[in-house]
């Protein structure tokens, strides 16, 4: 029991390395403690239990914001939100448990072998967490490297390694750093500790050299906001500070629209690319010309607006009447005439937030209220880009879709930038900065600037290196006028995706077996 209690506390401590706290040394120390506890068990099921207890503490603390999300649903008691956090943590803890069990099963006789196997298994299990069943890849370990907006952490070499080995590969390097810390306390394994540091040192030195010798091979020169606005198109990001409990109140619809209009501002003689948040208006604008006309009055003749809105899916009934059978969470591009220039439909939907799995059963037991309305959202086909005349090509990723490594860019039509409209108003104090950190990782992986617009924050401009160049803090109304950063050349990761971290896992496993074999002779 003492071992499991320590594992739980280590897991809880590890969550403090993520935004908003950013205490990453505690995360590394917690991982070292997890590996030490796992190495000292005598049975495989004990190794699994140690990893699972660590994971439970980790996700219980790190995902505390989920509890608040439930309070915005109608007639939901607060305790149900915390029950949701516990259930999510119980499930997600399986993945670090599998990593601990596999590393112990194969490498229990050699601490050095164990560390490398644990890093390899961490890549695989983190990838699986984002791709199977509920596909919840929130807060990969690598996110601790970009947890602080203003610290200049994007200039460090470690997160930049995501261009070569992806987010999951960076997570493995962090595991190796923790493993080296563990091995340094075992006098027999100093050489193995140095071996564990070699991949991290190699990537850090390599990327530091690239940054010193010139970043043009990664990112084209980005102009200042002033020079860009003087020479051509400018962007404006709107954050109206509309809270979740105000957003869908019909009595506040006019006030909410006036907030958007106020920060959209007066039209000028320069074209603007304007960004509104996810579900910015309650209207089904594709079916409502009057709603489009009202919005278009805010735009200059050459302006283009990108905004989130829902789309109804219609079917003809047996009685000949059309009825709505579903909806899509969509991103639209609109010009000053009210014409829709393009649409992207969200592909990664939030279970129990945007659709109810097994809805008939959930209705029977009274849990259909977890998702608002009587219609489920339907998923779109995946990443798509569309042209914005005068502004280039945009790719859409709505809300938490941006957390999925390797799944955010249309490979057939690489965009000039990504737009990530989101509604983080129900994510509490921890969710929005965690969301922003993961968007930064996507920018680094793809060498792709990302624009974020949210109702309550954190709206931001992220350049192709992952730097937050402009942002509006949480729960503040405002707007950003800035230059649209330019994309970099396609990275190795943008070409091969998550094949690269999986190959890195294979290489780490090979090193583990080499170390294990050497330890036997």
N, C-alpha and C positions, 0 to 999 in steps of 0.2 A: 504493500500500500504506500509505503514511503516513496518508492520509485515512481509510482503512478502520480502521486501528489506532486513530486518534483517535475515530472513530465508535463503535467497540467499547468503548473506555474511557469515553466519554461515556454510553453506554447502561448500563454497569455502575454508573457514578456516579449515574445518575438513579434507580436502584432504592433508593438509600439514603434517599430521601425518604419511603418508605413505612414503616409499622410493621415492626419495633420500633424502628428507628433514628430515623426522623422528621427527617432532615436535608433538609428541603424546599428550602432555598436551593440546595443542590447539584443538585436535580432541575431547578429553573428554569434554572440555569446550563448544565446538560447539554443541555437542550432548545434553548437559544440557540446552543450550539456545533453541535448537529445541523443547525439551520437554516442557520448560516453555512457549514458544510461542504457542504450540499446546494446552496446558491445558487452555489457556486463550481465546480460540475462542468459539463462541456460536453455531456454526453449523458444521455438519459433513463434508460438502463440504469444509468449511474453514480449517478444520483439514487436509483434503486431500491436499488442495492447499498449505498449509504450508509445509507439508512433501515433496510434489512434488517440490516446489521451492528450498527447502534445497537440495534435491537430484540432481536437475539440476545444482546447483552451485558446488556440490561435484564432480559429474562426469565430468563436463565441465573442471574443473581444473585437476582432477586426471588422466584423460584420454587424456590430451593434446598431448601426443606422437602419437596418432592415426593420427593426421594431417600430420605428417612427413611421415608416411607409404604410404600415397597416392602419395607423390611426386616421389616415385620410379617407379610408373606405367607409361607406355608410354603415352605421350601426355595428362597427367592429370594436369589441372591448380591448383596452390596451394590453391586457395580459396575452391576448392572442398573438400580438406582434412579437413578444418575447418568446412565446412558444415557437413561432416561426424561426426565430434566430437559433434556438436550441436544436430544432429539427434540421435546419440547414447545416449547422456545425457538426451534428452527428453524422450526416451523410458525407460532407466534404472532408471530414477527418479520415475517411477511408484511404484517401490518396497518399498523404504522408505516411500512413500506417503501412501501405503496400511498399513504399520506398524503403522504410525501415526493415520490414520483414525480408524483402528480397536481398538487401545488402547484408543482413545478418545471416541469412540462409547460405549464401555463397561465400561471404568474406569473413565469417566469424572468427576464423583462426588467425587472421592477419589484420590488425588495425589499419594499416596502410591500404590494403586491398579493400577493406570495408569502406573507407572514406571515398575512394574513387568510385566504387560501386554505388554508394549512396548518392553521389552527385549524378551519375548516369541514370539511376532510377528516378531521381527527382525530376530530371528532364521529361522522362516518359510519363510519369504520373501527373505532372503539371499539364502536359499536353493532353492527356486523357481527360483530365478534369474539365478542360475547355471544349472538348469535342464529343463526349459521350453522354448519354442520358439527358440531364438538364443543361448540359453545356454551360457551366458557370465558371468561367475563367477569371473571375474578379481577383485582383491583388496577387498576381504572380510575384514570386520573391524578388525578381528584378526591379519591381516598382519602388523598393526602398532606395534605389540609386537616384531617383528623380522625385523624392518626396517633398522637397522644399522649393517653392516657386522662386524665391529671391536669393538663394544661396550661391548661385552660379554652378550648381551641381552638374548641369548639362555640359560644362566644359571639361569635366573629368573624363578619363578614357574609358572607364568601365561601362557605363551605359552605351557609349558609342560602339562598343563591341557588338551590340545588337545588329549592326549593319552586316556583320559577317555570320553570326551564330544565333541571331534572333533573341527574343526576350527569354526563352527557356534556356538558351545557352548561357546567358548572363546569370540566370538563377543558379545554374550549376557552378559557375565560377564563385559565386558567393558561398555555396555549400563547401567548395574546396577551401576557401579562406577560413571558414569555420572549422573544417577538418584539420587544416594546418595548425590552428590554435589548439585543437585537441591533441594532436601528435606532438607538439612542442612540449607538452607537459609529461610526455612519456619519453624518457631519456634514450631509450633504444630506437626511437623512431624519428630522430631529428632529420635524418636524410630523407625519410618519407615525407616529413612535413615540408621540406624544401621542394620535393617532387610535386606535392599538392599545390604549392605556390607557383610552379613554373607556368601553367596555362594562364593564370591571372596576370603574372608578370609579363608574359609574352604579349597578351592582348593590350595591356595598359601601356607598355613601352611602344608597341607598334602604333597605337592610335595617338599617343602623345606626340610621336614623331610626325604623324600625318598632320596633326593640328599645328605643330611648330613650322613644318616645312611649307604649309599652305593648304587651305581647305578647299581650294577651287576644284580639286578633283572630286570632291564630294558635293559641294554646294556652290552654285553660281552666286556671284556677288548680289547681295540684297541691298537695294537703295534705301535711303532714309525715307520716313513718311513724307517729309517736306518735299524732297526732290521728286518722289513718285507722284505726289498729288499735283505738283507743278507741271509734270511732263505727261500725265495721262490719267487713267482711271484710278479711283480711290475706293477704299472699302469703309463701310460703316457697320458696326455691330451694335445691336440694340439689346439692352438688358432692362426690362420694364419694372422688375422687382414686384411681380405679381405672385403672391403666395398660393400654395396649392388649394387652400380652403376658399380662395377668392376666384380661382381660375374658371370654375364651371358654374358659378352663381349667375343665373340669368339677370338678376337685378344689378349686377356689377359689370355686365358685358360692355356697356357704353363707356364706363370709366376705364376698364381694362384696355379698350381700343384706343382711348385718348392717350393713355400712357405710351402705347406703342407709337402712336402718331407723334407725340411730343418729342420722343428721342430719335425718331426717323428724321425730323427736322425739315426745314424748308428746302425746296428744290433749288439747284444752282445751275451754273453754266458748264459744269464738268460732270461727266458720267460717273455714277456711283454704283457700286455693287453693295447692296444692303442685305443684312442678315437678321432675320427674326428667329425666335426659338422654336423648338418642337411644339406642335399643337398650339401655335401662336394665337390662332383664332378658332372659335368653336364652330365656325361655318364649314359646310362641305363645299368648298369653293369651286370644285370641278362641276358641281351641279347648280351653282348659285351665281349667275352673272352679276346680280346686284351686289353681292359681297365682293366680287372681284373688282367691280367698278369703284366701290367705296375705298378699297385698298389702293387701287391704281391712282386715285387722286393725290396720294401722298408722294408720288414718284415724279421725277423730272423726265423729260422726253427720251433721254438715253439711259436712264437708270434701269437696273434689273434688281428685283427683290427675290431672295430665297427665303422661304418660310415653311414651317411645318403646319400641316392640317390633315384631317382625316378624310378618307375616301370611302364611300359606301359601295358595296358590291350588291348588284341587283339581280334578281331572277324573276322570270315570268311564272306566276302560279297557275294552277289548273283552272282557276276562274278567270284567267286572262289578265289579272292585275299584277303589276310589278311589286315585289316586296324586297326589302333589304335582308340579306342572309348573312352578311359579314361586313367587315370593314378593314381598311388598311391604314397603317400609320405612315403617312407619306411626307415627302419633301417636294415642294413645287418651286419652279422658277417662273416668275411673272414679269412681263414688261409693263410700260406705262400705259398701254392700251387695255390692259387686263387680259391679254393673251397669255396662255400657259405655254412656256417654252420647253418644259420637260418635267418629268416626275420620277422620283425614286421611291420605292416601297420598302419599308423596313423588313429585313429577312430574319434576323434573330429577335424573336419575340420573347417577352418576359413571362414565364409560366406563372399563373395565378395573379399576374398583373395586367397582361394584355389578352390573355386567353385562359380558359379554365380546362386543364386536362380532365377528361372524364366528366364533362359538365353535367350530364343527367344524374350521375351518382352524387356529385357535389351539391346539386340542387336538392336532392333527397335529404341530405344531412345538414342543409342550411348553410353551406359554405360557398355558394355561388356569388355571394356578395364580395368576395375577394377581388373580383375584377368588376369595374363599373359597367353598367349597361347590360342589356340582354344579348348583345352580339359579341362574338369573339373576333379579334383581329386575325387576319390571314397573313401568312408570311409572303414576302416578295421573293424574286428569283435570286437575289444576291447582288454583289457589287456591280454597279452600273455608272457610267459617266455620260454626261451630256454637255453639249456646247452652250456657252453663254456669249452671244455676239459681242465682241469688243473686250471680253474679259477672260477668254480661254475656256478650258474644260474643267468641270467640277465633278468630283465623285462624292456621293452622299453616304454617310454613316450616321444613323439616327440613334441617339442616346447611347445605351450600353453596348451597341454593336462595335464601338470603337475599341473595346477591350479584347477583341478576338485577333490575336496575332496571326498574320499571314492571310487574313480574310477581309481586308478592308479596301483593296484596290482592284479595279477592273483591269485584269491583265491584258485584255484585248484592246483596251483603249485607255492607256495610262493618263490620268488627269493631271492638271497643273497644280491642283490643290484639293484637299478634302474639306467638306463642311460637315461638322458634327453638331447639328441642333439637338438640344437635350432639354429635359425637364428634371432638374435635380432638386426641385423644391421639396420633394418628399424624401430626400436622402439624409436628412439630419445634418449635423455639423461635420461628420467624418466622411460621408459619401462623396460630396462634391470635390474636395481636394484629392481623394483617391481616384476619382474618375478622371480628373485633369492629369494626374501623374501617368495614368495608363494611356491617355491620348498622346502624351509626350513620347512614350515608348514607340507608338505607331509612327510618329513623325520621324524618329531616329531610324527605325527599321527600314522605312520606305524612302527616306530622304525627301519627305513630302510635307509641305506646310499644311497646317490644320487650323481652321477657323471654328471657334465654338461660340454659340449663342444660346443662353439659357434664361429662363424667366427671373431667377433669383441669384444666379452665379454658380459656377465661376466661368463667365464669358472670357474668351482669351484669343490671342493670336499666337500660334506656335510656329516657329520657323522650321526649316528642314533639318536642323541639328537638334531639335527638341527644346530649344530655348523659348521661354515664354516672354515675348517681346512687349506685349500689352495685356492687361487683364483688368476686370472689374471685380472687386471683392464680393464675397457672399453677402446677400441681403442689402445690396446697394443698387439703386437705379442709376442708369447712366448709358453712355455710348462710347464706343471706341472709333476714332478716325485714324486710320493707319494705312501704310503700304501693305499690299499683299505680298508676302515673301515669295521668292522664287523657289521652284523645286530644284532638287539636286539631280545629278545623273542617277539612273537606277542602280541601287545597291546590289550586292551579291544576294542579300536576303530577298530583295524584291523580285529577283529572277528565280530563285529556287525555294523560297518560303521555308516552311518548317521541316523540309528535308534536311536542312543544314543543322539545326539543333539535334535532330535524331541521329545524324551521322556523328555529331560531336559526342552524343551519348555512347554510341558504338565505340568510338575511339577511347573514351574514358574507361569503358568496360575492358577494352583490350589492355590498357595500361594497368588496370586493376589486376588482371590475370597475370601480367608480367611481374608485377610486384609480389603477388601471392606465390608465384613459382619461385622467385628469387628467395623469398622468405623460407621456403622449404629446404633449400640447399645451402 
